[in-house]
Amino acid sequence: MTDPATPDDIPADAASPRQLKILYGADTFLPHVNGAARFAERLAAGMVARGHEVHVMAPSRTHREHGTFTEVIEGQPMTMHRLPSWRWYPHDWLTFVMPFRSKHYARRVLDEVQPDVVHIQSHIVIGRGLTREARKRGIPVVATNHVMAENVLDFTVLPPSWTRYAVKLAWEDAERTFKMTRAVTTPTRKAAEFLERTIDIQDVIPVSCGIDASNYSADLAPRDAHRLVFVGRLTTEKQIDVVLRAIAKLDPSLDVRFDIVGSGDQRRNLEQLVAELGLGDRVYFHGHTTDDELRSLLTEASLFVIASIAELQSIATMEAMASGLPIVAADAVALPHLVHDGENGYLFRPGDVDDLAAKLTTVLTQAPAERLRMQQASLEGVKVHDMKRTLDTFEALYRDEPLPE
């Protein structure tokens, strides 16, 4: 009888799964600031931390700064293939790759990297070309959809009727792209249902963007001031104007302060509205902040408020939950997936200023025990969005293995 094998006798490739060479295609990535970019950055960094070789195709920071570089993203080094890109001037910072060059760049990077798997973060330009060229080479492709029409309509320069037609054509092209992939994911079940309704595709897999809750701190002590906070891009679909109008309707004795973290094309309009509503001494625009400043603002706030009508998940809302905040959110798209009415906050009718003002008042005037209950519900609710689970799921998709429960 032979002796049983010891760990030292087992070949390395049998003792642990083979590490992968992963190529991510992202139309938006640092220095862009939005939920899709942050997800792609955290996912890529998480895979590097697990020992995989990670490459990322993304737009260049400026038109002249293209090429292949090693960049440190979320504390992890990875190979960036920065493609020549141009500024989209209707938007305040967005850059894009020329669509007719996307296949050329895809061929060049695929030949250089020869990845085991490709993961596209959108079907728009880079992801579109990369999917088609990877398919020709027999390289499996996983796709994640972060896109809703409301996210892009404000930044077109077409008449409304042309814009609607352009969006229709874009979704038809998205369908063709997604049907070339091994799997299509999106951040929540509601977002998956939205995609399945919008195009002829089935079995979209909901995979949370994930969050490392240990990076955030909760202060469960009663508040001695009423501080509302919002984190996100200052764009039309975020409907920050609705929040400002609701604050103007609150009882002045509540002495509410509103911290707005983020930048965007609507900042000037929002500043003008703040002046018109007489809220100049109560609303603070912080712009982009450091991670430490953001976490401090969340920890010290009384509640997080979000009026957006176009969230496929909302990393910012999950960050607020991990900071132990009650949430007041619009009852739209995926926000009800995070905010359970009466448990960790309240949902209000989208665009309804009076309903939002009422829900804000309810949270700001509740007894300390009720507030503590909501805080604890937020902390408990964010656990299912643990980043480890997200990384486990995508690793399984890359390897074509059964998904974790």
C-alpha positions in Angstrom: 0.0 0.0 0.0 1.4 3.4 -0.9 1.5 6.2 1.7 -1.1 8.9 1.3 0.1 12.0 -0.4 1.2 14.9 1.7 0.8 18.6 0.7 4.4 18.7 -0.3 3.8 15.7 -2.7 0.9 17.4 -4.5 1.8 19.4 -7.6 1.2 23.1 -7.2 -1.4 23.2 -10.1 -3.3 20.4 -8.3 -3.2 22.0 -4.9 -4.8 25.2 -6.0 -6.6 26.5 -9.2 -4.4 27.8 -12.0 -4.1 31.6 -11.9 -5.7 33.4 -14.8 -4.7 36.1 -17.2 -7.6 38.4 -17.3 -8.2 41.3 -19.7 -10.8 43.9 -18.7 -12.3 46.3 -21.2 -13.7 49.5 -19.7 -15.0 52.5 -21.4 -14.8 54.4 -18.1 -12.0 54.0 -15.6 -9.7 56.2 -13.5 -9.5 59.2 -13.7 -13.2 59.0 -14.5 -15.3 59.1 -11.3 -18.6 57.1 -11.4 -20.0 53.8 -10.1 -19.1 51.7 -13.1 -15.5 52.9 -13.0 -15.2 52.3 -9.3 -16.6 48.8 -9.7 -14.1 47.9 -12.5 -11.2 49.3 -10.5 -12.1 47.3 -7.3 -12.8 44.2 -9.3 -9.4 44.4 -11.1 -7.6 45.1 -7.9 -9.3 42.3 -6.1 -8.2 39.8 -8.8 -4.6 41.1 -8.6 -4.7 40.5 -4.8 -5.8 36.9 -5.5 -2.7 36.3 -7.7 -4.2 36.7 -11.2 -2.4 38.6 -13.9 -4.6 41.6 -14.7 -4.6 43.8 -17.8 -7.1 46.7 -18.4 -8.0 48.4 -21.7 -9.3 51.9 -21.0 -9.3 55.4 -22.4 -6.1 57.4 -22.0 -6.1 60.2 -19.4 -5.4 62.7 -22.2 -5.1 62.3 -25.9 -1.3 62.3 -25.7 -0.9 59.9 -22.7 -1.7 56.6 -24.5 0.4 53.4 -24.3 1.0 50.5 -21.9 1.9 51.3 -18.3 1.9 49.7 -14.9 -0.5 51.6 -12.7 -1.4 51.1 -9.0 -5.2 50.9 -8.7 -6.8 50.5 -5.3 -3.4 49.7 -3.9 -2.6 46.9 -6.5 -0.3 47.1 -9.6 -1.8 46.1 -12.9 -1.0 46.6 -16.6 -3.0 49.4 -18.2 -3.4 49.6 -21.9 -4.4 53.2 -22.3 -6.0 53.8 -25.7 -5.9 57.2 -27.6 -9.1 59.0 -26.5 -10.8 62.3 -27.0 -12.8 64.5 -24.7 -16.6 64.4 -25.1 -17.3 68.1 -24.7 -21.0 67.9 -23.8 -19.8 66.1 -20.6 -17.5 67.8 -18.0 -14.8 65.0 -18.0 -15.7 62.0 -20.1 -13.2 60.8 -22.7 -13.9 58.2 -25.4 -12.1 56.0 -27.9 -13.0 56.5 -31.6 -15.5 53.6 -32.4 -14.0 52.8 -35.7 -10.6 52.1 -34.0 -11.9 49.8 -31.3 -11.4 46.6 -33.2 -7.9 47.7 -34.2 -6.9 48.3 -30.6 -8.6 45.1 -29.5 -6.6 43.0 -32.0 -3.4 44.7 -30.9 -3.9 44.1 -27.2 -5.3 40.6 -27.6 -2.2 39.6 -29.6 0.0 41.1 -27.0 -1.7 39.8 -23.8 -3.3 36.5 -25.1 -5.7 36.4 -22.1 -7.5 33.4 -20.7 -10.7 35.4 -20.4 -12.0 38.9 -21.3 -14.4 40.8 -19.1 -16.1 43.9 -20.7 -17.6 46.6 -18.5 -19.9 48.0 -21.2 -21.0 47.2 -24.8 -20.4 50.7 -26.0 -17.0 51.1 -27.7 -14.1 49.3 -26.1 -16.3 46.4 -25.0 -17.9 46.1 -28.4 -14.7 45.8 -30.4 -13.0 43.6 -27.7 -15.9 41.1 -27.7 -15.9 40.7 -31.4 -12.2 40.2 -31.7 -12.0 37.9 -28.7 -14.7 35.7 -30.2 -12.7 35.2 -33.4 -9.9 33.9 -31.2 -12.1 31.6 -29.2 -11.4 33.6 -26.0 -14.4 33.5 -23.6 -16.0 36.8 -22.8 -18.0 37.8 -19.7 -20.0 41.1 -19.9 -21.3 43.4 -17.2 -23.9 46.0 -18.0 -23.9 49.2 -16.0 -25.8 51.3 -18.6 -29.3 52.8 -18.6 -30.5 55.3 -21.2 -30.9 58.0 -18.5 -27.2 57.8 -17.9 -26.3 59.0 -21.4 -29.3 61.0 -22.7 -28.2 64.3 -21.1 -24.9 64.2 -23.0 -26.0 63.7 -26.6 -26.1 66.7 -29.0 -29.0 65.2 -31.0 -32.7 66.4 -31.1 -34.9 64.3 -28.7 -36.5 62.3 -31.5 -33.0 61.4 -32.9 -31.7 60.6 -29.5 -34.5 58.1 -28.9 -33.7 56.4 -32.2 -30.0 56.4 -31.4 -30.7 54.7 -28.1 -32.8 52.1 -29.8 -30.0 51.3 -32.2 -27.5 51.2 -29.3 -29.6 48.6 -27.4 -29.9 46.5 -30.6 -26.1 46.6 -30.9 -25.9 45.7 -27.2 -28.0 42.7 -27.8 -25.7 41.5 -30.6 -22.7 42.0 -28.3 -24.1 40.3 -25.3 -25.1 37.3 -27.3 -21.5 36.7 -28.1 -20.5 36.3 -24.5 -20.3 33.4 -22.0 -22.3 35.2 -19.4 -23.9 38.6 -18.8 -24.1 40.1 -15.4 -25.5 43.2 -13.8 -25.4 44.5 -10.3 -28.9 43.5 -9.0 -31.9 41.3 -9.8 -34.0 44.4 -10.7 -31.2 45.5 -13.1 -31.1 42.1 -14.6 -34.9 42.2 -15.2 -34.5 45.6 -16.7 -32.0 44.3 -19.2 -34.0 41.2 -20.0 -37.0 43.4 -20.7 -35.0 45.9 -22.8 -33.3 43.4 -25.2 -33.9 39.8 -26.2 -31.6 38.2 -23.7 -32.3 35.8 -20.9 -30.5 34.4 -17.8 -28.7 37.7 -16.9 -26.9 37.0 -13.6 -27.2 39.5 -10.8 -23.8 40.0 -9.1 -23.4 42.8 -6.6 -20.7 45.4 -7.2 -19.5 44.5 -3.8 -18.0 46.5 -1.0 -15.4 46.0 1.7 -17.4 47.2 4.7 -14.4 47.1 7.0 -13.2 50.3 5.2 -16.1 52.3 6.7 -16.9 53.3 10.3 -20.3 53.6 12.0 -21.1 56.0 14.8 -24.1 54.6 16.6 -24.3 57.4 19.1 -27.3 59.9 19.0 -26.7 62.9 16.8 -26.5 66.5 18.2 -27.0 68.0 14.7 -28.9 67.1 11.5 -26.5 66.5 8.7 -27.7 65.0 5.4 -25.2 63.7 2.8 -25.2 62.7 -0.8 -22.3 61.2 -2.8 -22.3 60.9 -6.5 -22.1 62.7 -9.9 -23.9 66.0 -10.1 -26.0 65.1 -13.2 -29.6 65.5 -14.1 -30.7 61.9 -13.5 -29.5 62.1 -9.9 -32.3 64.7 -9.3 -30.4 66.6 -6.6 -32.6 69.5 -7.2 -35.5 67.5 -5.7 -33.5 67.0 -2.5 -32.7 70.8 -2.3 -36.4 71.7 -2.8 -37.4 69.2 -0.1 -34.8 70.6 2.4 -36.3 74.1 1.8 -39.7 72.7 3.0 -38.3 71.3 6.2 -39.1 72.9 9.6 -36.3 75.5 10.0 -36.0 74.4 13.7 -34.4 71.2 12.4 -31.4 73.2 11.3 -30.5 70.8 8.6 -27.1 70.9 6.8 -26.6 69.1 3.5 -23.2 67.9 2.3 -22.9 67.2 -1.4 -19.8 65.1 -2.4 -19.0 64.9 -6.1 -18.7 66.9 -9.2 -20.6 67.1 -12.5 -22.1 69.3 -15.2 -25.1 70.3 -13.0 -23.0 71.9 -10.2 -23.5 75.5 -11.4 -27.3 75.0 -11.9 -27.5 73.5 -8.4 -25.5 76.3 -6.8 -28.0 78.8 -8.5 -30.9 76.8 -7.1 -29.4 76.8 -3.6 -29.2 80.6 -3.8 -32.8 80.9 -5.1 -34.0 78.7 -2.2 -32.1 80.7 0.4 -30.0 77.6 1.4 -26.6 79.2 1.0 -25.6 78.7 4.6 -26.9 75.1 4.8 -25.6 73.4 1.7 -22.0 72.6 1.1 -20.5 71.5 -2.2 -17.3 69.4 -1.5 -16.5 68.3 -5.0 -14.2 65.3 -5.2 -12.7 64.3 -1.9 -10.1 61.9 -0.6 -11.3 58.5 0.5 -10.6 59.5 4.1 -12.6 62.7 3.8 -15.5 60.8 2.2 -15.6 58.2 5.0 -15.5 60.9 7.7 -18.5 62.8 6.1 -20.4 59.5 6.0 -19.6 58.5 9.6 -20.6 62.0 10.9 -23.8 62.3 8.9 -27.4 61.8 10.2 -28.7 60.1 7.1 -27.9 59.5 3.4 -30.3 60.8 0.8 -30.5 59.9 -2.9 -33.2 60.9 -5.3 -31.7 59.3 -8.4 -33.9 57.6 -11.0 -31.2 55.7 -12.8 -29.3 53.5 -10.3 -28.5 49.9 -11.4 -27.1 49.5 -7.9 -25.4 52.5 -6.2 -22.1 51.9 -4.6 -22.5 55.2 -2.7 -25.7 53.9 -1.0 -23.8 50.7 0.0 -21.0 52.9 1.4 -23.6 54.8 3.5 -25.1 51.6 4.8 -21.6 50.4 5.8 -21.3 53.6 7.7 -24.4 52.8 9.7 -26.7 55.5 8.1 -30.4 55.4 7.7 -31.2 55.9 4.0 -33.9 58.0 2.3 -34.0 57.0 -1.4 -36.2 57.3 -4.5 -38.4 54.2 -5.1 -36.8 53.7 -8.5 -34.9 51.0 -10.3 -32.5 49.2 -7.9 -32.6 51.5 -4.9 -35.4 49.4 -3.3 -33.0 46.5 -3.5 -30.9 48.3 -0.9 -33.4 50.4 1.0 -36.2 48.4 2.7 -39.0 50.8 3.6 -39.3 51.2 7.4 -36.3 49.0 8.1 -33.1 50.7 7.2 -34.8 53.9 5.9 -37.6 55.0 3.7 -38.5 55.1 0.0 -40.2 58.2 -1.5 -42.0 58.6 -4.8 -39.5 59.7 -7.4 -39.6 63.4 -8.0 -42.1 64.1 -5.2 -40.7 66.9 -3.2 -43.4 66.8 -0.5 -43.1 63.0 0.0 -39.3 63.3 0.3 -39.6 66.2 2.8 -42.0 64.0 4.9 -39.7 61.0 4.9 -36.7 63.2 5.8 -38.7 64.7 8.7 -39.6 61.2 9.9 -36.0 60.1 10.2 -34.7 63.4 11.6 -37.3 63.4 14.4 -37.4 59.8 15.3 -36.5 58.5 18.8 -32.9 57.4 19.4 -33.9 53.8 19.8 -35.7 53.9 16.4 -32.7 55.5 14.8 -30.4 52.9 16.3 -32.6 50.1 14.9 -32.3 51.6 11.4 -28.6 52.0 11.7 -28.2 48.4 12.7 -30.4 47.3 9.8 -28.2 49.2 7.3 -25.1 47.5 8.8 -26.8 44.1 8.6 -28.2 44.7 5.1 -24.8 45.5 3.5 -23.3 42.2 4.5 -24.8 40.4 1.5 -22.7 42.7 -0.7 -19.4 41.6 0.7 -16.6 42.0 -1.9 -15.3 38.5 -1.3 -18.6 37.0 -2.6 -18.4 39.2 -5.7 -14.8 38.1 -6.4 -15.7 34.5 -5.8 -18.6 34.7 -8.3 -16.6 36.3 -11.1 -13.7 33.9 -10.6 -16.2 31.1 -11.1 -17.6 32.7 -14.3 -14.0 33.2 -15.6 -13.3 29.5 -15.0 -16.8 28.4 -16.2 -17.4 26.7 -12.9 -20.6 26.5 -10.8 -21.4 29.8 -9.1 -21.2 30.1 -5.3 -24.6 30.2 -3.6 
